Structures are given as C-alpha cells and as structure tokens.
Amino acid sequence: MCPCITAPHAASSACASVHVRYSLLTIAAMLALVLFAGLQKISAEQLGLPPVLMAAANSSGGVMGKMIDAQSIVVASTATQWYGHEGDILRYVFFHSLAPAALMGALVMAQAYVYPFTALVVR
C-alpha cells in the first residue's frame, strides 16, 4: 500500500520515492505509471491533494527509478565494456540518484503545501 494513504503529511515526498521502488520492481517506468496511476488518483483525492501533482510525482519517480534499474546498469556496463562490474556501477549511480530523488520530493512537497508553489499546480 502506498504511504500516501497512511501518512498524509509525508504523502507528496514519499510518493516519489515509493514509485521509484515500484518502477524497480516492475522494471518499466511506463508499466509502473499504468499500474499505480489509479492508486495515486484515489490517494490524492482522499488526502485533498491535486491528482495531477501526484501523477507527476509518480511519473518523475518512475523516470528516476530507471537510473538504478538493473537493465540500465547492464546496458551501461556493456556499452563501456566494463563487464562484471555491475555492482560497482550500481554503487556509484545509487548515491547520485539520492540527490535528485530528495530534490523531487522536496519540490512535490512544496507544490502540495507551500503557497507560492501551490499556485503552480493545475487543479
């Protein structure tokens, strides 16, 4: 279950990170979008948040999840001819994926709750 339902104040930032994990489980970001868009819409409506914002967080989380996706790491190791070092690539890329995920979570949280940013969200 998405933490958007159980923790309303952490919903906007948590959803981006949750959907990063969902895209890892489903491997394809598009599949994650299709599978969890309905859940995001229902969760957003129950919490009084804009469904468009939650869908955008879902999409952004899926795209960021592709950075540490196993398939992407194998393609990177093959393209660079660094065979057998997939774990090293994951360790390097994982820490570089934390900053954009934190920034995206902060932006979504701001757009959900902080006045000047809430005006940017389509309702």
Residue, then its C-alpha position, 0 to 999 in steps of 0.5 A: m500500500c502506498p504511504c500516501i494513504t497512511a501518512p498524509h503529511a509525508a504523502s507528496s515526498a514519499c510518493a516519489s520515492v515509493h514509485v521509484r521502488y515500484s518502477l524497480l520492481t516492475i522494471a518499466a517506468m511506463l508499466a509502473l505509471v499504468l499500474f499505480a496511476g489509479l492508486q495515486k488518483i484515489s490517494a490524492e483525492q482522499l488526502g485533498l491533494p491535486p491528482v495531477l501533482m501526484a501523477a507527476a510525482n509518480s511519473s518523475g519517480g518512475v523516470m528516476g527509478k530507471m537510473i538504478d534499474a538493473q537493465s540500465i546498469v547492464v546496458a551501461s556496463t556493456a556499452t563501456q565494456w566494463y563487464g562484471h562490474e555491475g555492482d560497482i556501477l550500481r554503487y556509484v549511480f545509487f548515491h547520485s540518484l539520492a540527490p535528485a530523488a530528495l530534490m523531487g520530493a522536496l519540490v512535490m512537497a512544496q507544490a502540495y503545501v507551500y503557497p507560492f508553489t501551490a499556485l503552480v499546480v493545475r487543479 
